[in-house]
Amino acid sequence: MLCRDRVALVPLEPDHADALYDAGRDPKIFEFWSVPMKTREDFHEFVRVALANRDKLGDVPWVVFDKEQKRIVGSTRLFDVQPHNRNAEIGHTWYDSAVWRSKVNTECKYLILKQCFEEWDMLRVQLKTCSRNQRSQDAMARLGATREGVLRDHVIIHDGYVRSSVYFSILAREWPEVKKRLEGFLAR
């Protein structure tokens, strides 16, 4: 478990699916996702796949527990973990729209990045989002991640739209400055 003032990142368990369903009821949350996230069964499948990928691929999935609201408000994951290359990707991240524009995302990313760079000695952590998802792109840039480019016609999302993915990254040599930036945001 990774903890800070507002959030705790708790390792994902099968019994979290119903709480995630409750947190993910706003359809705007999953507008750009490749899989549908509408029914209770969709959330159970989301958890099943995340845990299977943990066991098979070494993904690290968490639920986001908001200490202020005393409830699970979303999920995030470290995946495509490549120990030999010392890099990974943060993704599959979503939050209840009630915590958008709060410190929740900043704290989550701070905790994961700190773990990656300070404990696991990673060289690179990347993030990606749909080219139409300006809110996520703005959030990644605000964290201090560098926009690297666009992977065109990358993923077909649940409604058939062919999505291009915008990639961002943070490198180990950039972490001290990014850390300082995030700690500044969190001190407000």
N, CA, C and O of each residue as an XYZ file, in Angstrom:
752
protein
N       0.851     -1.175      0.000
C       0.000      0.000      0.000
C       0.895      1.236      0.000
O       1.908      1.295      0.697
N       0.492      2.219     -0.802
C       1.178      3.516     -0.844
C       0.210      4.556     -0.295
O      -0.948      4.614     -0.709
N       0.690      5.384      0.645
C      -0.203      6.349      1.310
C       0.393      7.740      1.340
O       1.610      7.925      1.353
N      -0.493      8.698      1.351
C      -0.145     10.097      1.565
C      -1.307     10.732      2.324
O      -2.133     10.019      2.894
N      -1.383     12.051      2.338
C      -2.392     12.753      3.131
C      -3.821     12.429      2.706
O      -4.664     12.123      3.550
N      -4.098     12.494      1.405
C      -5.467     12.368      0.907
C      -5.815     10.963      0.444
O      -6.949     10.516      0.620
N      -4.838     10.251     -0.155
C      -5.165      8.959     -0.764
C      -4.304      7.822     -0.234
O      -3.200      8.020      0.273
N      -4.850      6.643     -0.373
C      -4.103      5.405     -0.182
C      -4.299      4.575     -1.445
O      -5.427      4.377     -1.897
N      -3.217      4.101     -2.002
C      -3.288      3.184     -3.127
C      -3.224      1.781     -2.541
O      -2.190      1.347     -2.034
N      -4.343      1.088     -2.621
C      -4.517     -0.219     -1.996
C      -4.463     -1.274     -3.097
O      -5.144     -1.129     -4.111
N      -3.668     -2.333     -2.924
C      -3.642     -3.378     -3.951
C      -5.054     -3.870     -4.279
O      -5.853     -4.167     -3.390
N      -5.329     -3.945     -5.559
C      -6.645     -4.361     -6.045
C      -6.954     -5.796     -5.634
O      -6.095     -6.675     -5.710
N      -8.191     -6.019     -5.198
C      -8.683     -7.343     -4.825
C     -10.031     -7.570     -5.508
O     -10.703     -6.606     -5.873
N     -10.434     -8.831     -5.684
C     -11.713     -9.119     -6.342
C     -12.909     -8.435     -5.679
O     -13.841     -8.019     -6.368
N     -12.892     -8.316     -4.362
C     -14.052     -7.726     -3.686
C     -14.136     -6.203     -3.818
O     -15.034     -5.589     -3.241
N     -13.222     -5.587     -4.563
C     -13.291     -4.150     -4.820
C     -14.217     -3.796     -5.989
O     -14.554     -2.627     -6.176
N     -14.624     -4.784     -6.767
C     -15.377     -4.510     -8.003
C     -16.651     -3.719     -7.760
O     -16.952     -2.803     -8.527
N     -17.409     -4.041     -6.721
C     -18.668     -3.326     -6.486
C     -18.429     -1.875     -6.072
O     -19.173     -0.986     -6.486
N     -17.406     -1.628     -5.267
C     -17.077     -0.246     -4.880
C     -16.601      0.548     -6.098
O     -16.899      1.737     -6.212
N     -15.867     -0.096     -7.007
C     -15.441      0.578     -8.233
C     -16.652      0.898     -9.115
O     -16.720      1.970     -9.716
N     -17.591     -0.024     -9.188
C     -18.820      0.234     -9.940
C     -19.538      1.459     -9.374
O     -19.989      2.318    -10.132
N     -19.644      1.543     -8.057
C     -20.297      2.701     -7.422
C     -19.565      3.997     -7.747
O     -20.200      5.030     -7.960
N     -18.233      3.951     -7.786
C     -17.435      5.157     -8.057
C     -17.442      5.538     -9.535
O     -17.203      6.697     -9.876
N     -17.711      4.579    -10.409
C     -17.593      4.814    -11.842
C     -18.902      4.969    -12.570
O     -18.993      4.601    -13.741
N     -19.911      5.494    -11.927
C     -21.248      5.574    -12.534
C     -21.387      6.689    -13.569
O     -22.286      6.628    -14.408
N     -20.530      7.698    -13.531
C     -20.621      8.818    -14.468
C     -20.070      8.376    -15.833
O     -18.884      8.058    -15.923
N     -20.878      8.345    -16.886
C     -20.401      7.869    -18.190
C     -19.268      8.709    -18.781
O     -18.530      8.227    -19.640
N     -19.119      9.973    -18.327
C     -18.026     10.823    -18.841
C     -16.657     10.243    -18.489
O     -15.677     10.491    -19.191
N     -16.591      9.471    -17.401
C     -15.314      8.929    -16.946
C     -14.692      8.044    -18.012
O     -13.480      8.086    -18.222
N     -15.506      7.242    -18.686
C     -14.994      6.210    -19.592
C     -15.235      6.519    -21.057
O     -15.216      5.619    -21.897
N     -15.459      7.769    -21.361
C     -15.771      8.200    -22.723
C     -14.726      7.741    -23.744
O     -15.073      7.429    -24.884
N     -13.450      7.697    -23.345
C     -12.371      7.405    -24.292
C     -11.753      6.020    -24.089
O     -10.680      5.746    -24.628
N     -12.395      5.160    -23.338
C     -11.844      3.838    -23.027
C     -12.072      2.860    -24.168
O     -13.020      2.992    -24.942
N     -11.189      1.884    -24.255
C     -11.310      0.885    -25.325
C     -12.350     -0.187    -25.002
O     -12.857     -0.849    -25.907
N     -12.669     -0.361    -23.721
C     -13.693     -1.337    -23.323
C     -14.856     -0.605    -22.660
O     -14.651      0.431    -22.027
N     -16.073     -1.129    -22.799
C     -17.203     -0.468    -22.130
C     -17.110     -0.641    -20.619
O     -16.701     -1.693    -20.128
N     -17.488      0.390    -19.899
C     -17.503      0.370    -18.436
C     -18.847      0.949    -17.998
O     -18.929      2.094    -17.555
N     -19.904      0.135    -18.130
C     -21.248      0.605    -17.816
C     -21.933     -0.237    -16.753
O     -22.581      0.297    -15.853
N     -21.793     -1.536    -16.856
C     -22.537     -2.425    -15.970
C     -21.657     -2.927    -14.827
O     -20.430     -2.842    -14.874
N     -22.320     -3.448    -13.808
C     -21.593     -4.060    -12.694
C     -20.673     -5.169    -13.228
O     -19.556     -5.338    -12.739
N     -21.139     -5.914    -14.219
C     -20.345     -6.986    -14.805
C     -19.097     -6.444    -15.497
O     -18.043     -7.078    -15.458
N     -19.210     -5.262    -16.136
C     -18.032     -4.633    -16.759
C     -16.949     -4.374    -15.719
O     -15.765     -4.568    -15.991
N     -17.351     -3.936    -14.530
C     -16.376     -3.638    -13.480
C     -15.779     -4.916    -12.891
O     -14.602     -4.946    -12.531
N     -16.577     -5.949    -12.795
C     -16.037     -7.241    -12.352
C     -15.030     -7.772    -13.376
O     -14.001     -8.335    -13.000
N     -15.318     -7.596    -14.650
C     -14.390     -8.010    -15.700
C     -13.111     -7.160    -15.663
O     -12.013     -7.688    -15.840
N     -13.250     -5.865    -15.438
C     -12.099     -4.970    -15.301
C     -11.167     -5.488    -14.206
O      -9.954     -5.557    -14.403
N     -11.729     -5.849    -13.057
C     -10.935     -6.359    -11.929
C     -10.328     -7.714    -12.291
O      -9.158     -7.967    -12.006
N     -11.116     -8.579    -12.915
C     -10.601     -9.906    -13.291
C      -9.398     -9.784    -14.223
O      -8.389    -10.461    -14.023
N      -9.499     -8.926    -15.240
C      -8.409     -8.737    -16.198
C      -7.191     -8.118    -15.504
O      -6.059     -8.542    -15.737
N      -7.423     -7.126    -14.663
C      -6.307     -6.485    -13.950
C      -5.554     -7.493    -13.093
O      -4.323     -7.492    -13.071
N      -6.283     -8.353    -12.389
C      -5.635     -9.350    -11.530
C      -4.947    -10.435    -12.358
O      -3.887    -10.927    -11.972
N      -5.535    -10.806    -13.481
C      -4.885    -11.784    -14.367
C      -3.590    -11.206    -14.920
O      -2.585    -11.910    -15.012
N      -3.608     -9.928    -15.289
C      -2.398     -9.280    -15.804
C      -1.355     -9.101    -14.698
O      -0.153     -9.142    -14.963
N      -1.805     -8.908    -13.485
C      -0.873     -8.861    -12.352
C      -0.147    -10.198    -12.243
O       1.078    -10.245    -12.136
N      -0.908    -11.270    -12.271
C      -0.343    -12.601    -12.079
C       0.503    -13.059    -13.270
O       1.517    -13.732    -13.089
N       0.087    -12.697    -14.480
C       0.770    -13.165    -15.689
C       1.881    -12.221    -16.153
O       2.945    -12.668    -16.579
N       1.627    -10.919    -16.067
C       2.536     -9.939    -16.668
C       3.279     -9.068    -15.662
O       4.182     -8.320    -16.035
N       2.911     -9.161    -14.407
C       3.577     -8.338    -13.395
C       3.001     -6.945    -13.241
O       3.639     -6.077    -12.644
N       1.789     -6.708    -13.776
C       1.138     -5.411    -13.570
C       0.922     -5.180    -12.078
O       0.841     -6.127    -11.296
N       0.829     -3.913    -11.697
C       0.601     -3.550    -10.296
C      -0.666     -2.691    -10.235
O      -0.591     -1.470    -10.375
N      -1.850     -3.330    -10.023
C      -3.109     -2.573     -9.985
C      -3.489     -2.159     -8.559
O      -3.303     -2.914     -7.604
N      -4.027     -0.942     -8.444
C      -4.483     -0.419     -7.159
C      -5.906      0.108     -7.279
O      -6.350      0.475     -8.367
N      -6.617      0.143     -6.157
C      -7.785      1.005     -6.037
C      -7.313      2.259     -5.330
O      -6.360      2.236     -4.551
N      -8.000      3.354     -5.620
C      -7.679      4.639     -5.001
C      -8.690      4.874     -3.892
O      -9.881      5.057     -4.145
N      -8.205      4.866     -2.672
C      -9.057      5.115     -1.515
C      -8.862      6.560     -1.081
O      -7.755      6.971     -0.732
N      -9.944      7.322     -1.108
C      -9.918      8.731     -0.709
C     -10.160      8.790      0.799
O     -11.257      8.489      1.269
N      -9.144      9.174      1.541
C      -9.249      9.224      3.004
C     -10.245     10.287      3.460
O     -10.896     10.131      4.493
N     -10.362     11.355      2.696
C     -11.287     12.437      3.046
C     -12.739     11.971      2.923
O     -13.562     12.244      3.798
N     -13.044     11.269      1.835
C     -14.407     10.791      1.605
C     -14.649      9.397      2.187
O     -15.783      8.920      2.233
N     -13.569      8.754      2.631
C     -13.650      7.418      3.252
C     -14.299      6.388      2.316
O     -15.171      5.615      2.713
N     -13.837      6.409      1.061
C     -14.370      5.457      0.084
C     -13.415      5.322     -1.100
O     -12.543      6.162     -1.321
N     -13.606      4.251     -1.845
C     -12.849      4.036     -3.083
C     -13.402      4.975     -4.147
O     -14.611      5.045     -4.367
N     -12.483      5.706     -4.811
C     -12.902      6.694     -5.810
C     -12.326      6.416     -7.192
O     -12.484      7.231     -8.101
N     -11.655      5.267     -7.363
C     -11.116      4.975     -8.682
C     -10.065      3.893     -8.641
O      -9.922      3.155     -7.667
N      -9.331      3.828     -9.742
C      -8.319      2.796     -9.899
C      -7.181      3.318    -10.768
O      -7.375      4.209    -11.594
N      -6.002      2.755    -10.574
C      -4.846      3.071    -11.406
C      -3.946      1.852    -11.433
O      -4.094      0.943    -10.616
N      -3.023      1.833    -12.361
C      -2.203      0.640    -12.537
C      -0.835      0.998    -13.091
O      -0.708      1.918    -13.899
N       0.175      0.279    -12.665
C       1.485      0.300    -13.291
C       1.534     -0.961    -14.144
O       1.343     -2.063    -13.630
N       1.786     -0.812    -15.433
C       1.765     -1.974    -16.319
C       2.880     -1.861    -17.344
O       3.633     -0.888    -17.370
N       2.962     -2.874    -18.182
C       4.076     -2.985    -19.132
C       5.397     -2.755    -18.390
O       6.285     -2.048    -18.865
N       5.493     -3.371    -17.221
C       6.681     -3.237    -16.392
C       7.810     -4.033    -17.051
O       7.677     -5.230    -17.307
N       8.915     -3.350    -17.318
C      10.063     -3.964    -17.974
C      11.290     -3.793    -17.082
O      12.057     -2.848    -17.263
N      11.483     -4.689    -16.130
C      12.622     -4.545    -15.209
C      13.973     -4.456    -15.917
O      14.849     -3.704    -15.491
N      14.144     -5.219    -16.995
C      15.427     -5.210    -17.714
C      15.690     -3.868    -18.405
O      16.845     -3.487    -18.591
N      14.643     -3.160    -18.778
C      14.785     -1.828    -19.381
C      14.564     -0.711    -18.370
O      14.772      0.465    -18.669
N      14.135     -1.101    -17.153
C      13.869     -0.168    -16.060
C      12.851      0.897    -16.477
O      13.070      2.097    -16.307
N      11.728      0.416    -17.031
C      10.646      1.343    -17.348
C       9.296      0.663    -17.197
O       9.198     -0.561    -17.117
N       8.267      1.486    -17.161
C       6.886      1.011    -17.017
C       5.952      2.126    -17.459
O       6.379      3.234    -17.783
N       4.663      1.800    -17.463
C       3.641      2.778    -17.831
C       2.596      2.874    -16.732
O       2.185      1.865    -16.158
N       2.174      4.092    -16.450
C       1.047      4.320    -15.546
C      -0.183      4.471    -16.433
O      -0.175      5.231    -17.402
N      -1.236      3.741    -16.092
C      -2.437      3.856    -16.905
C      -3.619      3.128    -16.302
O      -3.617      2.753    -15.130
N      -4.635      2.937    -17.140
C      -5.903      2.362    -16.688
C      -6.413      3.184    -15.502
O      -7.070      2.661    -14.602
N      -6.100      4.470    -15.520
C      -6.428      5.355    -14.406
C      -7.771      6.016    -14.649
O      -8.042      6.538    -15.730
N      -8.591      5.982    -13.635
C      -9.856      6.705    -13.687
C     -10.280      7.036    -12.260
O      -9.926      6.349    -11.302
N     -11.048      8.110    -12.159
C     -11.548      8.571    -10.862
C     -13.012      8.961    -10.977
O     -13.472      9.414    -12.024
N     -13.728      8.776     -9.887
C     -15.074      9.320     -9.746
C     -14.998     10.802    -10.118
O     -14.103     11.509     -9.655
N     -15.916     11.271    -10.940
C     -15.858     12.678    -11.375
C     -15.985     13.650    -10.200
O     -15.642     14.824    -10.339
N     -16.472     13.182     -9.046
C     -16.562     14.046     -7.865
C     -15.187     14.463     -7.340
O     -15.089     15.439     -6.597
N     -14.114     13.736     -7.717
C     -12.775     14.102     -7.241
C     -11.905     14.693     -8.349
O     -10.721     14.955     -8.134
N     -12.483     14.905     -9.530
C     -11.727     15.583    -10.573
C     -11.362     16.973    -10.077
O     -12.136     17.617     -9.369
N     -10.185     17.422    -10.454
C      -9.660     18.747    -10.092
C      -9.437     18.875     -8.584
O      -9.485     19.973     -8.030
N      -9.195     17.748     -7.935
C      -8.804     17.747     -6.519
C      -7.346     17.272     -6.463
O      -6.702     17.106     -7.499
N      -6.840     17.057     -5.259
C      -5.462     16.572     -5.106
C      -5.330     15.072     -5.338
O      -4.218     14.545     -5.290
N      -6.424     14.379     -5.586
C      -6.384     12.923     -5.701
C      -5.413     12.469     -6.787
O      -4.523     11.665     -6.507
N      -5.554     12.956     -8.006
C      -4.676     12.524     -9.090
C      -3.225     12.901     -8.815
O      -2.322     12.094     -9.037
N      -2.998     14.107     -8.340
C      -1.623     14.545     -8.060
C      -0.974     13.635     -7.028
O       0.171     13.219     -7.202
N      -1.695     13.320     -5.952
C      -1.134     12.433     -4.927
C      -0.881     11.039     -5.473
O       0.156     10.440     -5.187
N      -1.818     10.513     -6.258
C      -1.626      9.175     -6.825
C      -0.375      9.123     -7.700
O       0.460      8.231     -7.549
N      -0.254     10.075     -8.606
C       0.901     10.073     -9.499
C       2.191     10.289     -8.710
O       3.208      9.664     -9.009
N       2.161     11.159     -7.713
C       3.338     11.386     -6.874
C       3.773     10.078     -6.215
O       4.952      9.728     -6.256
N       2.838      9.359     -5.615
C       3.166      8.107     -4.924
C       3.749      7.070     -5.883
O       4.740      6.414     -5.563
N       3.141      6.923     -7.046
C       3.613      5.916     -8.005
C       4.980      6.307     -8.563
O       5.881      5.472     -8.646
N       5.133      7.566     -8.942
C       6.410      8.011     -9.504
C       7.535      7.916     -8.473
O       8.652      7.521     -8.809
N       7.251      8.268     -7.240
C       8.247      8.163     -6.171
C       8.680      6.702     -6.008
O       9.870      6.414     -5.878
N       7.722      5.799     -6.016
C       8.027      4.368     -5.926
C       8.894      3.928     -7.108
O       9.893      3.230     -6.936
N       8.498      4.346     -8.296
C       9.226      3.941     -9.505
C      10.663      4.440     -9.507
O      11.592      3.670     -9.751
N      10.846      5.717     -9.237
C      12.178      6.300     -9.369
C      13.052      6.123     -8.129
O      14.266      5.964     -8.253
N      12.459      6.148     -6.946
C      13.268      6.110     -5.732
C      13.425      4.725     -5.136
O      14.418      4.451     -4.462
N      12.460      3.847     -5.374
C      12.543      2.497     -4.819
C      12.941      1.466     -5.875
O      13.719      0.555     -5.592
N      12.413      1.606     -7.083
C      12.643      0.604     -8.116
C      13.673      1.033     -9.141
O      13.950      0.285    -10.079
N      14.252      2.227     -8.990
C      15.346      2.712     -9.842
C      15.007      2.667    -11.328
O      15.826      2.244    -12.144
N      13.811      3.097    -11.673
C      13.399      3.106    -13.075
C      14.063      4.273    -13.810
O      14.398      5.300    -13.220
N      14.235      4.078    -15.095
C      14.781      5.124    -15.962
C      13.688      5.974    -16.595
O      13.897      7.148    -16.902
N      12.504      5.360    -16.789
C      11.440      6.031    -17.542
C      10.085      5.502    -17.086
O       9.909      4.306    -16.853
N       9.137      6.423    -16.967
C       7.746      6.069    -16.730
C       6.933      6.823    -17.771
O       7.078      8.036    -17.925
N       6.084      6.104    -18.480
C       5.294      6.762    -19.518
C       3.809      6.702    -19.183
O       3.361      5.904    -18.360
N       3.066      7.576    -19.853
C       1.614      7.653    -19.742
C       1.088      7.896    -21.150
O       1.796      8.448    -21.993
N      -0.156      7.484    -21.409
C      -0.754      7.787    -22.712
C      -2.242      8.010    -22.534
O      -2.842      7.566    -21.556
N      -2.825      8.704    -23.495
C      -4.257      8.962    -23.483
C      -4.742      9.164    -24.908
O      -3.948      9.305    -25.838
N      -6.038      9.175    -25.060
C      -6.665      9.414    -26.357
C      -6.378     10.841    -26.820
O      -6.388     11.778    -26.021
N      -6.125     10.991    -28.104
C      -5.848     12.327    -28.647
C      -7.032     13.277    -28.461
O      -6.848     14.494    -28.468
N      -8.245     12.740    -28.295
C      -9.427     13.592    -28.061
C      -9.588     13.958    -26.586
O     -10.400     14.823    -26.255
N      -8.830     13.317    -25.696
C      -9.004     13.531    -24.260
C      -8.078     14.648    -23.776
O      -7.020     14.398    -23.199
N      -8.500     15.865    -24.025
C      -7.682     17.026    -23.671
C      -7.523     17.156    -22.160
O      -6.478     17.599    -21.684
N      -8.540     16.779    -21.410
C      -8.465     16.861    -19.940
C      -7.302     16.013    -19.423
O      -6.532     16.475    -18.581
N      -7.165     14.784    -19.915
C      -6.056     13.926    -19.484
C      -4.709     14.445    -19.979
O      -3.718     14.390    -19.251
N      -4.667     14.942    -21.195
C      -3.417     15.510    -21.708
C      -2.968     16.689    -20.845
O      -1.788     16.817    -20.516
N      -3.919     17.543    -20.486
C      -3.588     18.694    -19.635
C      -3.091     18.231    -18.271
O      -2.153     18.811    -17.722
N      -3.715     17.188    -17.720
C      -3.305     16.661    -16.407
C      -1.888     16.100    -16.477
O      -1.099     16.309    -15.556
N      -1.557     15.395    -17.548
C      -0.211     14.819    -17.690
C       0.832     15.924    -17.822
O       1.899     15.856    -17.211
N       0.524     16.927    -18.611
C       1.453     18.056    -18.761
C       1.612     18.800    -17.436
O       2.716     19.221    -17.090
N       0.523     18.962    -16.699
C       0.568     19.657    -15.411
C       1.475     18.926    -14.425
O       2.135     19.560    -13.602
N       1.511     17.595    -14.504
C       2.387     16.813    -13.630
C       3.862     17.098    -13.901
O       4.712     16.904    -13.031
N       4.154     17.558    -15.113
C       5.540     17.782    -15.502
C       6.036     16.755    -16.498
O       7.226     16.719    -16.814
N       5.129     15.912    -17.000
C       5.504     14.930    -18.016
C       5.716     15.635    -19.352
O       5.078     16.647    -19.641
N       6.611     15.092    -20.153
C       6.929     15.635    -21.469
C       6.113     14.920    -22.535
O       6.102     13.691    -22.609
N       5.437     15.698    -23.351
C       4.686     15.125    -24.477
C       5.695     14.654    -25.515
O       6.544     15.423    -25.965
N       5.593     13.383    -25.889
C       6.563     12.811    -26.826
C       6.036     12.702    -28.244
O       6.801     12.819    -29.202
N       4.749     12.482    -28.387
C       4.207     12.346    -29.722
C       2.922     11.549    -29.736
O       2.348     11.230    -28.694
N       2.486     11.233    -30.947
C       1.200     10.568    -31.142
C       1.417      9.261    -31.899
O       2.085      9.227    -32.933
N       0.841      8.193    -31.367
C       0.787      6.920    -32.068
C      -0.553      6.919    -32.798
O      -1.605      6.777    -32.174
N      -0.511      7.076    -34.118
C      -1.717      7.267    -34.907
C      -2.483      5.962    -35.098
O      -1.893      4.890    -35.227
N      -3.816      6.079    -35.113
C      -4.702      4.923    -35.316
C      -4.242      3.727    -34.487
O      -3.987      2.646    -35.018
N      -4.142      3.939    -33.197
C      -3.520      2.994    -32.272
C      -4.480      1.965    -31.678
O      -4.131      0.788    -31.583
N      -5.678      2.381    -31.278
C      -6.603      1.509    -30.549
C      -8.024      1.760    -31.052
O      -8.400      2.897    -31.339
N      -8.798      0.698    -31.153
C     -10.224      0.840    -31.462
C     -10.961      0.814    -30.130
O     -10.899     -0.169    -29.391
N     -11.666      1.918    -29.831
C     -12.358      1.979    -28.541
C     -13.741      1.345    -28.646
O     -14.183      0.959    -29.728
N     -14.410      1.244    -27.511
C     -15.649      0.468    -27.393
C     -16.743      0.874    -28.364
O     -17.582      0.044    -28.715
N     -16.761      2.131    -28.812
C     -17.817      2.560    -29.734
C     -17.393      2.469    -31.202
O     -18.111      2.944    -32.081
N     -16.220      1.857    -31.476
C     -15.738      1.687    -32.835
C     -14.816      2.784    -33.323
O     -14.235      2.660    -34.402
N     -14.664      3.854    -32.561
C     -13.783      4.955    -32.951
C     -12.330      4.473    -32.957
O     -11.896      3.784    -32.034
N     -11.587      4.838    -33.996
C     -10.166      4.493    -34.070
C      -9.381      5.619    -33.403
O      -9.281      6.734    -33.916
N      -8.838      5.287    -32.260
C      -8.167      6.269    -31.405
C      -6.688      6.383    -31.743
O      -6.009      5.384    -31.980
N      -6.205      7.616    -31.760
C      -4.772      7.882    -31.763
C      -4.385      8.170    -30.325
O      -5.143      8.811    -29.597
N      -3.200      7.701    -29.900
C      -2.772      7.838    -28.509
C      -1.633      8.837    -28.384
O      -0.650      8.770    -29.121
N      -1.773      9.757    -27.451
C      -0.751     10.751    -27.170
C       0.100     10.233    -26.015
O      -0.424      9.890    -24.955
N       1.414     10.178    -26.223
C       2.356      9.664    -25.226
C       3.073     10.791    -24.504
O       3.472     11.793    -25.097
N       3.221     10.588    -23.198
C       3.985     11.474    -22.329
C       4.961     10.598    -21.544
O       4.741      9.396    -21.398
N       6.036     11.201    -21.042
C       6.948     10.441    -20.190
C       7.633     11.351    -19.187
O       7.675     12.573    -19.329
N       8.168     10.694    -18.165
C       9.044     11.323    -17.186
C      10.264     10.420    -17.082
O      10.137      9.207    -16.921
N      11.443     11.018    -17.176
C      12.691     10.269    -17.082
C      13.287     10.431    -15.687
O      12.996     11.395    -14.979
N      14.118      9.475    -15.311
C      14.740      9.510    -13.979
C      15.466     10.829    -13.741
O      15.393     11.386    -12.646
N      16.160     11.330    -14.748
C      16.911     12.584    -14.574
C      15.977     13.789    -14.408
O      16.400     14.836    -13.917
N      14.710     13.645    -14.814
C      13.728     14.720    -14.664
C      12.967     14.625    -13.348
O      12.326     15.587    -12.924
N      13.039     13.457    -12.698
C      12.256     13.222    -11.497
C      12.495     14.254    -10.401
O      11.516     14.710     -9.810
N      13.726     14.656    -10.086
C      13.889     15.639     -8.998
C      13.085     16.920     -9.234
O      12.480     17.450     -8.302
N      13.075     17.413    -10.452
C      12.319     18.634    -10.751
C      10.816     18.369    -10.732
O      10.047     19.181    -10.218
N      10.394     17.230    -11.293
C       8.973     16.870    -11.281
C       8.508     16.670     -9.833
O       7.421     17.115     -9.462
N       9.320     16.009     -9.028
C       8.984     15.787     -7.617
C       8.785     17.116     -6.891
O       7.820     17.290     -6.147
N       9.695     18.033     -7.113
C       9.597     19.366     -6.491
C       8.305     20.062     -6.936
O       7.612     20.677     -6.125
N       7.996     19.961     -8.203
C       6.770     20.568     -8.753
C       5.533     19.974     -8.081
O       4.650     20.705     -7.633
N       5.479     18.628     -8.015
C       4.321     17.962     -7.414
C       4.201     18.278     -5.932
O       3.100     18.506     -5.430
N       5.325     18.294     -5.232
C       5.285     18.638     -3.805
C       4.800     20.068     -3.602
O       4.152     20.364     -2.599
N       5.106     20.952     -4.539
C       4.590     22.321     -4.483
C       3.073     22.354     -4.615
O       2.391     23.064     -3.876
N       2.547     21.573     -5.573
C       1.089     21.488     -5.737
C       0.440     20.913     -4.480
O      -0.601     21.400     -4.039
N       1.046     19.891     -3.909
C       0.457     19.200     -2.758
C       0.536     20.039     -1.487
O      -0.236     19.815     -0.554
N       1.443     20.988     -1.436
C       1.596     21.837     -0.248
C       0.525     22.933     -0.198
O       0.332     23.564      0.841
N      -0.161     23.154     -1.301
C      -1.176     24.228     -1.347
C      -2.409     23.874     -0.560
O      -3.350     24.666     -0.499
